[in-house]
Amino acid sequence: MGRRTAWWRTGAWRRGRSSAARARVAAAAAVLCALTVPAAWPAVADAAAGAPNADDSSGATAYAFAEGAQKVDGAKGTTDAPGLEVGRTYRSSLSKGEKLYYSLDLDAESNTYVSVTAVPRAGAALSVQDGIRVSLQNKDSNSCSYESASFGAANSPHPVTAWGARTTSPANPVCKGAGTYYVVVERVGTAKSSPGAWDLELAAVSEPPVKKADSTSPPTSWNSASPAPVSGPAKRSEGGAGFSRATAVGQGVWRTDISPGQTLFYKVPVDWGRQLSATAELGSASGGGHGYTVGALDLALYNPARAGVEDASVGYDGLQKSASLAPVPPVEYANRYAVTDQVNAMRFAGSYYLVVHLAEGVADTFGNGPFGLKLRVRLGGAAQAGPGYSGQSVPHHLFEVTADDREAAAAGGTGTGDATMTAVAVGGIGAGTVVLAVLGVWTVTARRRTGAGAAAR
């Protein structure tokens, strides 16, 4: 959201019922009671996915951090940089003017991506220049990549995300090889911004190499025409309060309510060869149109590694307004060799995130709401085979679409099958709690299916 700038040193880069169901529960209980595993990312699926963590209720900008995220303090230099483990999520904080270091021990074959989400407090004073800069460097201070993210013209406090990447592309020799790499996170902006620290969520993931390398040239052509927005009746689906709590949705029209200062997270499973498009529509204010808020409604798209693809924003005068994403290409491995973010970031299959923010300033002119919101999601193209990875991503199944992902997206809710069970198993919580969580999710799902088809939670 807001503005993003990136620079990449990787060539042309820049930037988841019946007796069968009961049997599954019994099997889950038997397995989970026998296992103790560390917390991993993505976080535990939660039937109350839209609710922020109990200690994150600092206002409308409250962000739901991943359950079990480990707290870590960034260092002022590389010598004391705390180590991050690929596949885990961490919580940290960033004060005004700070530059913090974290370290990663990487192998020589995998591509590694680290996302950093910064969360300022509700009501914080911000400017269009305020934001974060994230870079990933090798032991000789050579940058593998860097990206910046800021808050946009509305200066509204909300989560912003930037990422760093270490790839094994032949065009990036300085960032090849196993060893220690450093994630550098800086807070940038103006002297007029609020001095309070921003909370951070850091997530490191890896992508395995392919069995057989194909062309390193990006696609030369794809359908870049803007498709007509999806029509039809809207289904109720409340957005989540963070990446780990994003609500799954698929093609269709989804509706909810949104308040000024609030940010809603949705995830859309997008397979290889599929082409995603989306539009967010803000309903009219009860009192009509009087006044204007710049950049009031923002719609941003992030890929499965939480890398920003693009965003769109629109001002608000109290009358209905819409923000549509510019066309992006079908998901293809070779997209990573393109220059533009809209192509480059559409590099792997998995859950893509749609993040909707309504600026705090809307309340000053049009009241506290809530305001009606519709999200129109379309998936074009046909699913294709993947590139043929030689191993699994960390965490597993991150860059693929499962049957459970499709089922959850069709219902407009969270995953209910084996993928959810796996996520809970690696959440690092007690076995009894795990079984209760799995049973709770499946029970909620069963109730949804016996209802009138509503997706509200």
TORPA-650670 format. One line per 2 residues: for each residue x, y, z of C-alpha. Coordinates in steps of 0.2 Angstrom, whole numbers. Layout:
BEGIN
X/Y/Z ~ ...
This chain:
BEGIN
0/0/0 ~ 6/17/-3
21/19/-13 ~ 34/6/-16
51/7/-24 ~ 63/-7/-27
80/-11/-34 ~ 86/-29/-38
103/-36/-42 ~ 96/-52/-50
97/-48/-68 ~ 82/-40/-75
73/-41/-58 ~ 66/-27/-48
60/-28/-39 ~ -27/-126/7
-94/-173/39 ~ -98/-188/39
-89/-204/46 ~ -75/-200/35
-73/-183/43 ~ -74/-191/61
-60/-203/56 ~ -49/-188/51
-52/-180/68 ~ -47/-196/77
-32/-198/66 ~ -27/-180/69
-28/-182/88 ~ -18/-198/88
-4/-190/77 ~ -4/-173/86
-4/-180/104 ~ 12/-189/99
21/-174/91 ~ 30/-159/98
35/-147/84 ~ 41/-129/83
31/-114/78 ~ 31/-111/60
24/-99/46 ~ 10/-98/41
2/-97/58 ~ -11/-107/66
-28/-106/56 ~ -41/-99/68
-60/-99/66 ~ -60/-81/72
-47/-76/59 ~ -52/-58/58
-49/-55/77 ~ -32/-47/81
-21/-53/95 ~ -26/-48/113
-11/-37/115 ~ -14/-28/98
-30/-19/102 ~ -22/-1/100
-36/5/89 ~ -43/3/71
-25/-1/65 ~ -23/-16/76
-14/-29/67 ~ -16/-48/70
2/-54/72 ~ 5/-73/68
1/-84/83 ~ 17/-90/91
28/-77/83 ~ 44/-76/92
49/-59/99 ~ 67/-53/93
76/-37/95 ~ 86/-31/80
104/-26/82 ~ 112/-9/78
125/-18/68 ~ 129/-35/60
140/-42/74 ~ 126/-44/86
112/-47/73 ~ 100/-60/80
97/-75/68 ~ 81/-78/59
76/-96/54 ~ 68/-98/37
50/-104/39 ~ 47/-94/55
38/-78/59 ~ 45/-65/71
39/-49/80 ~ 51/-34/83
50/-15/84 ~ 58/-1/75
60/17/82 ~ 61/33/73
78/35/64 ~ 83/17/68
92/5/56 ~ 91/-13/63
100/-29/57 ~ 95/-47/58
105/-62/51 ~ 100/-78/40
111/-93/37 ~ 107/-99/19
111/-113/8 ~ 117/-112/-10
102/-118/-19 ~ 86/-110/-13
79/-93/-16 ~ 75/-84/0
62/-70/3 ~ 60/-60/19
45/-49/21 ~ 44/-35/34
27/-28/39 ~ 28/-11/49
13/-7/60 ~ 12/11/67
0/16/81 ~ -18/22/77
-18/41/76 ~ 1/42/72
6/58/63 ~ 14/53/46
19/60/30 ~ 20/53/12
38/51/14 ~ 37/40/30
39/21/28 ~ 52/7/29
66/2/18 ~ 71/-17/18
87/-23/10 ~ 96/-40/10
115/-40/10 ~ 129/-53/10
144/-53/21 ~ 153/-40/11
139/-28/12 ~ 134/-30/-6
115/-28/-8 ~ 105/-43/-16
89/-32/-16 ~ 81/-17/-7
63/-11/-7 ~ 54/4/1
36/5/6 ~ 27/21/12
10/26/18 ~ 3/35/2
-5/52/0 ~ -18/50/14
-5/49/27 ~ -16/36/36
-8/24/49 ~ -9/6/42
2/-9/40 ~ 15/-7/26
26/-21/19 ~ 42/-22/10
53/-37/6 ~ 71/-43/3
76/-57/-8 ~ 92/-68/-11
91/-78/-27 ~ 103/-90/-35
101/-82/-52 ~ 117/-84/-63
115/-65/-66 ~ 118/-61/-47
135/-69/-43 ~ 138/-58/-28
123/-66/-19 ~ 126/-84/-23
133/-97/-12 ~ 129/-103/6
133/-92/21 ~ 127/-78/32
116/-64/25 ~ 109/-49/33
91/-42/33 ~ 93/-23/36
77/-13/41 ~ 77/6/41
63/18/46 ~ 63/32/34
53/48/33 ~ 52/66/40
56/74/57 ~ 37/78/59
32/60/60 ~ 26/53/77
41/47/88 ~ 33/31/94
40/14/89 ~ 32/4/75
29/-15/78 ~ 36/-26/65
32/-43/58 ~ 46/-52/49
43/-68/39 ~ 57/-78/30
52/-91/17 ~ 62/-101/4
58/-108/-13 ~ 67/-123/-19
77/-124/-36 ~ 69/-131/-51
74/-148/-58 ~ 77/-141/-75
81/-123/-78 ~ 71/-115/-92
73/-99/-102 ~ 78/-84/-91
67/-73/-103 ~ 51/-66/-96
35/-69/-106 ~ 34/-57/-121
15/-56/-122 ~ 0/-59/-111
-18/-53/-111 ~ -16/-35/-103
-34/-30/-106 ~ -44/-25/-91
-58/-38/-89 ~ -76/-33/-84
-78/-34/-65 ~ -87/-50/-59
-106/-47/-57 ~ -119/-56/-47
-125/-57/-29 ~ -113/-53/-15
-108/-65/-1 ~ -104/-59/16
-85/-62/20 ~ -77/-52/34
-58/-48/31 ~ -45/-54/42
-34/-42/52 ~ -17/-48/46
-8/-59/33 ~ -9/-74/45
-27/-71/48 ~ -32/-67/30
-49/-73/24 ~ -49/-85/10
-60/-80/-5 ~ -61/-85/-23
-69/-78/-39 ~ -85/-69/-35
-92/-54/-26 ~ -89/-52/-7
-96/-39/4 ~ -92/-33/22
-91/-17/32 ~ -75/-6/35
-72/8/47 ~ -60/23/44
-42/17/49 ~ -46/-1/47
-36/-13/36 ~ -44/-30/29
-34/-45/23 ~ -40/-57/10
-31/-72/1 ~ -35/-79/-16
-28/-96/-21 ~ -20/-93/-38
-13/-108/-48 ~ 0/-108/-61
-7/-101/-77 ~ -22/-91/-69
-24/-73/-70 ~ -30/-63/-55
-40/-46/-56 ~ -49/-37/-42
-59/-21/-38 ~ -64/-14/-21
-80/-3/-20 ~ -83/9/-6
-102/12/-3 ~ -109/30/-2
-110/39/15 ~ -127/40/24
-126/59/23 ~ -121/60/5
-106/69/-2 ~ -99/84/7
-80/86/7 ~ -66/75/0
-53/63/7 ~ -37/61/-4
-32/42/-6 ~ -46/36/5
-48/19/-2 ~ -33/8/-5
-32/-9/-13 ~ -15/-18/-13
-10/-35/-20 ~ 4/-45/-12
11/-62/-18 ~ 13/-78/-7
29/-72/-1 ~ 21/-55/4
30/-46/-10 ~ 20/-31/-16
14/-33/-34 ~ 4/-16/-36
-9/-5/-28 ~ -23/6/-32
-31/20/-23 ~ -45/33/-25
-51/48/-16 ~ -69/49/-7
-82/62/-8 ~ -96/53/1
-102/45/-15 ~ -98/27/-20
-81/25/-27 ~ -70/10/-34
-52/6/-35 ~ -47/-8/-48
-30/-16/-49 ~ -21/-14/-66
-20/-30/-76 ~ -7/-42/-70
0/-57/-81 ~ -5/-75/-78
6/-84/-64 ~ 22/-90/-72
39/-95/-66 ~ 48/-85/-79
39/-69/-74 ~ 53/-66/-61
65/-61/-75 ~ 54/-46/-80
57/-28/-74 ~ 41/-22/-69
33/-27/-52 ~ 16/-31/-60
25/-45/-70 ~ 40/-49/-59
31/-53/-43 ~ 18/-65/-51
32/-78/-51 ~ 24/-92/-41
7/-100/-37 ~ -1/-100/-20
-12/-88/-10 ~ -11/-70/-16
-16/-57/-4 ~ -29/-43/-7
-27/-29/7 ~ -40/-15/8
-37/0/19 ~ -49/14/23
-40/30/28 ~ -42/37/45
-46/54/38 ~ -63/48/31
-70/49/49 ~ -66/68/50
-78/72/35 ~ -90/57/34
-91/50/51 ~ -85/34/59
-95/23/48 ~ -94/8/46
-95/10/27 ~ -101/-4/15
-87/-13/5 ~ -88/-24/-10
-73/-34/-17 ~ -75/-41/-34
-62/-55/-38 ~ -60/-63/-55
-48/-78/-60 ~ -45/-80/-79
-35/-93/-88 ~ -33/-111/-85
-23/-120/-72 ~ -6/-127/-78
8/-138/-72 ~ 21/-130/-61
39/-128/-65 ~ 45/-144/-57
53/-140/-41 ~ 67/-151/-35
60/-150/-17 ~ 48/-142/-5
46/-124/0 ~ 49/-119/18
35/-118/25 ~ 28/-133/14
15/-130/1 ~ 18/-111/1
19/-110/-18 ~ 5/-121/-23
-14/-122/-22 ~ -22/-137/-13
-40/-144/-13 ~ -42/-136/4
-37/-119/-2 ~ -50/-120/-16
-64/-126/-4 ~ -60/-112/8
-60/-99/-5 ~ -77/-105/-12
-84/-103/5 ~ -76/-86/9
-68/-93/25 ~ -53/-102/32
-46/-119/27 ~ -54/-134/35
-45/-150/29 ~ -27/-157/30
-18/-141/26 ~ -26/-133/41
-22/-148/52 ~ -4/-147/46
-3/-128/50 ~ -10/-131/68
3/-146/70 ~ 17/-134/67
10/-120/78 ~ 20/-125/93
5/-127/105 ~ -1/-141/116
-8/-157/108 ~ -24/-155/118
-26/-137/112 ~ -22/-143/94
-36/-156/94 ~ -48/-143/101
-43/-131/88 ~ -45/-143/73
-62/-149/80 ~ -68/-131/82
-63/-126/64 ~ -72/-141/57
-87/-138/68 ~ -88/-120/62
-87/-126/44 ~ -100/-139/46
-112/-126/53 ~ -108/-115/38
-112/-128/26 ~ -129/-132/34
-134/-114/33 ~ -140/-104/19
-123/-103/11 ~ -118/-87/20
-100/-84/22 ~ -101/-73/37
-92/-78/53
